[in-house]
Amino acid sequence: MDAPMSPPVKSLTTDRKMVQARAEAGEAPPTDYIVKDESQHPLDAPPPLTAPLPVVHLGHPDEAEEIKTALQSWGMFQVIDHGMAPSFLDELRDVERAFFKLPMEEKQKYSNIRDGKFGQEGYGSDEIIVEGQILDWTDRLYLLVQPEDARKLEHWPTNPNSLRDVLHEYTMNTKKLVENVLKTTAKSLELNEDFFVSHLGDKFTIFARFNYYPCCLKSDLVFGLKPHTDGSLITVILPDKDVEGLQVMKDGEWITVTTCPHALIFNIGDQMEIMSNGIFKSPVHRVVTFSDKDRVSIAMFCSNLPEQVIGPADELVNDMRPRMYKNLKVRDYLEVFIQRFLQGKRAIGWAQV
């Protein structure tokens, strides 16, 4: 395990002004949000390429091959025939926007700062752990939605009044969809189809993150979300219907991904990279901002339980492909992951043999 991190920079975390409030006041981003490395600026020339994510047709005879091809080339794919009505997904997006349009004092009822301390769940921003940390131009609502009996409903907004019911329905739909996709993913690796779902168990963890990316006066210098991978097993993203902004690193180039209006994006995380022994790589991705338009998205992070021990599937370790990652407890990995994510660093190296 790495040496302990410095204690959180409490005053910077608890006293920070929300990004939305800065944007609505017409403020330029403070220096804490400005990417210092000029080579990493979000909108450096030439502009990123634009390409549609591969489509996986669930239930199609070739779905396993489609998933394998997409994950080996992109690390993510889009699903259109997911069984959720377009009107339902539109309602979900509308509820999200309605929450972020509420007065600040209403949203602060669900703040992730409680009694002067940072908490993982609730409305706010990410924690500041070191001075000089580059901050993301985003506000978020972060909630544990699965297992159902572990929800902390005091963090769940009652305004808009439909938010809780819509989020519950979306969570149940997402859980079933993820289980089906993971079974097909296992078959694509020639594993028993229950390999991933048996590790997850019925009460696996899902965190929902509602992201709001306000307009930014210096969009060429500021990230909505810094380059990173996910620490999850798999993440399901409902992107903004009208505004693109998600970019993925593919073959050494940043590509702005496009999707169908009511598609869901499936993005594998570091846990999948470990369990597949590196056959599937967790993709590095980021979110850019715009000076003239805001953006929303909802990410559902699906993870093995904290006490679960994961490692490469035995069937995927051989003389041709030696073990690349050690067995580790999910809780230990996520502790390292969160610290490094906040600093704009990857954690997967810590898991390697």
Secondary structure as GFF3:
##gff-version 3
##sequence-region A 1 353
A	DSSP	alpha_helix	10	14	.	.	.	ID=ss1
A	DSSP	alpha_helix	19	24	.	.	.	ID=ss2
A	DSSP	three_ten_helix	31	33	.	.	.	ID=ss3
A	DSSP	three_ten_helix	38	40	.	.	.	ID=ss4
A	DSSP	beta_strand	49	52	.	.	.	ID=ss5
A	DSSP	alpha_helix	63	73	.	.	.	ID=ss6
A	DSSP	beta_strand	76	79	.	.	.	ID=ss7
A	DSSP	alpha_helix	86	100	.	.	.	ID=ss8
A	DSSP	alpha_helix	104	107	.	.	.	ID=ss9
A	DSSP	three_ten_helix	108	110	.	.	.	ID=ss10
A	DSSP	beta_strand	113	114	.	.	.	ID=ss11
A	DSSP	beta_strand	117	118	.	.	.	ID=ss12
A	DSSP	beta_strand	122	124	.	.	.	ID=ss13
A	DSSP	beta_strand	139	146	.	.	.	ID=ss14
A	DSSP	three_ten_helix	148	150	.	.	.	ID=ss15
A	DSSP	three_ten_helix	153	155	.	.	.	ID=ss16
A	DSSP	alpha_helix	163	188	.	.	.	ID=ss17
A	DSSP	alpha_helix	195	200	.	.	.	ID=ss18
A	DSSP	beta_strand	205	213	.	.	.	ID=ss19
A	DSSP	beta_strand	223	228	.	.	.	ID=ss20
A	DSSP	beta_strand	234	238	.	.	.	ID=ss21
A	DSSP	beta_strand	246	250	.	.	.	ID=ss22
A	DSSP	beta_strand	253	258	.	.	.	ID=ss23
A	DSSP	beta_strand	264	268	.	.	.	ID=ss24
A	DSSP	alpha_helix	270	275	.	.	.	ID=ss25
A	DSSP	beta_strand	285	288	.	.	.	ID=ss26
A	DSSP	beta_strand	295	303	.	.	.	ID=ss27
A	DSSP	beta_strand	309	310	.	.	.	ID=ss28
A	DSSP	three_ten_helix	314	316	.	.	.	ID=ss29
A	DSSP	beta_strand	328	329	.	.	.	ID=ss30
A	DSSP	alpha_helix	330	342	.	.	.	ID=ss31
A	DSSP	alpha_helix	348	351	.	.	.	ID=ss32
###
